[in-house]
């Protein structure tokens, strides 16, 4: 299963930032971009989270990081919904999908999986959606994760309030799978 790399070479960073490898070496050597040298070598390595912080600090577009398959984390305590979404999103949309049934489990999965998009039921048994949202938003390594709220108990006003409170969008149950795919595509789309 393909996985996003956590450590990058200067050449990979150069491609992501759309600059020459020599420019990345200068950033590294000046201390602006944090990383380390491989012992016994002059080769440099840059941790992904250090690159993201550097890119944000210097207003470099983060769209170069979106490579490979879109990673989606489904967090819902209704097993039937999770199973159907996992199957459809993997087979029809070719997303890389992981699942969690509790808020605590979602936090652990986020740390390991680094999803591009999280589909989050805001009425979980152990934590509410706002707590999971806060955890993700407070983690500097998860700043690129888009969070879409899911609920069957939303009025239009409540749905808009979710967006105002930091969610990147919402889906009302029951929904059609096509709506889910469109919401994921909208959340991950780069607007020029």
Secondary structure, DSSP 8 states (H G I E B T S, - for coil): -----SEEEHHHHHHHHTS-HHHHHHHHHTTSS--EE-TTS--EEEEHHHHHHHHHHTT--GGGG--SS-EEEEE-S-HHHHHHHHHHHHHTS--EEEEESSHHHHHHHHHHH--SEEEEESB-SSSBHHHHHHHHHH-GGGTT-EEEEEESS--HHHHHHHHHTT-SEEEESS--HHHHHHHHHHHH----
